[in-house]
Amino acid sequence: MSDEVAADLALRHYGLSGGIRRFATEKDDTFRITTADGAAYVLKIGNADEDRTELDMQVALIGHLADSADLPVPCVFPDLSGDLISEMIDPEGQTRLARLITYLPGTVLDTTDSSAAERERIGEVLARLRLAMADFSHPGAHRVVAWDVRHLAGLTELMEYVADPLQRAALQAGLDRFLPLMPRVDALRRQVLHNDFSRSNLIVDHARPDFVTGIIDFGDAVHTAVAVDVSTALLNQLPRDAAARGRDGDLFSEGRDLLRGYLTFADLTEEELRLIPHMVMGRVIARALLSIWRAALLPENATYILRNTDQGWAQLDWFLARSPEQVSDLLF
């Protein structure tokens, strides 16, 4: 969707006009709108195939968190008809579902570094978010999200898109390790969780003692294992220079800071702690398969889609250089 069409829809559905800027996203059209008085909003216009029940779940979840927890989450604003999900028709005649939410200013964690103490704050916020979601339920949360490693077996058919034989071999070796663990994964505690606590979805301020000033993008929120949510956060603390650190380096040094903060607010069982490192590896595999496949389908968005893929090969090699037992012991 062009900026001009989005601006027209913002005016007709929300009465907003002003400067407009597109954000790079995976599957929807997302824009920041800044009005003449300096107020800023995010307009998210869903993919035409987006399921309304799932979007309703995201809106309900944000409202639940805003009402029940002191967490830095955005608000959802109604359109001129009073609806929190606005139905729009795009120039191609497709029905698109839109939401207008708070723009949270600050620094995206993906663009800055963090200290050990700041990573502890990240872990604390993740734990508090989990606890605040514990009593939330919605039919839209019981869905299959491809990024949820509980469904990694369903991605094996994407292997045909991986052209490099060495990369295919590494992915297969990782799958051969991970998939036999699925009965144990399926037995873990579950609830609705954010499931994408990545550097791209956290707004931070180094001058603030709480460090994390915003949690955004609930698009992958789903009812899944608590350990899956933690493993996703730890994946996003893996060093991007894993190749330079070598196979003897400690890829979990930054992640342990996050985990230490997490455990001050929420518990993890011994079984969860043993499976989480394997889930981190599973997410590395899922990221490679999904990103390579999506980049082949959507070459015009390949730069965004593949932005985190290259670093994953050295990370996967690091896991495969260790026995499954050694991987299970990484967080002890």
Secondary structure, DSSP 8 states (H G I E B T S, - for coil): --HHHHHHHHHHHH---SEEEEE--SSSEEEEEE-TTS-EEEEEE--TT--HHHHHHHHHHHHHHHHH-------EE--TTS-SSEEEE-TTS-EEEEEEEE---SEEGGGS---HHHHHHHHHHHHHHHHHHTT---GGGSS--TTSGGGGGGGGGGGGG---HHHHHHHHHHHHHHGGGHHHHHTS-EEEE-----GGGEEE-TTSTT-EEEE---TT-EEEEHHHHHHHHHHTTS-TTHHHH-TTS-TTHHHHHHHHHHHTTS---HHHHHHHHHHHHHHHHHHHHHHHHHHHH-GGGHHHHTTTTHHHHHHHHHHHTS-HHHHHTTT-
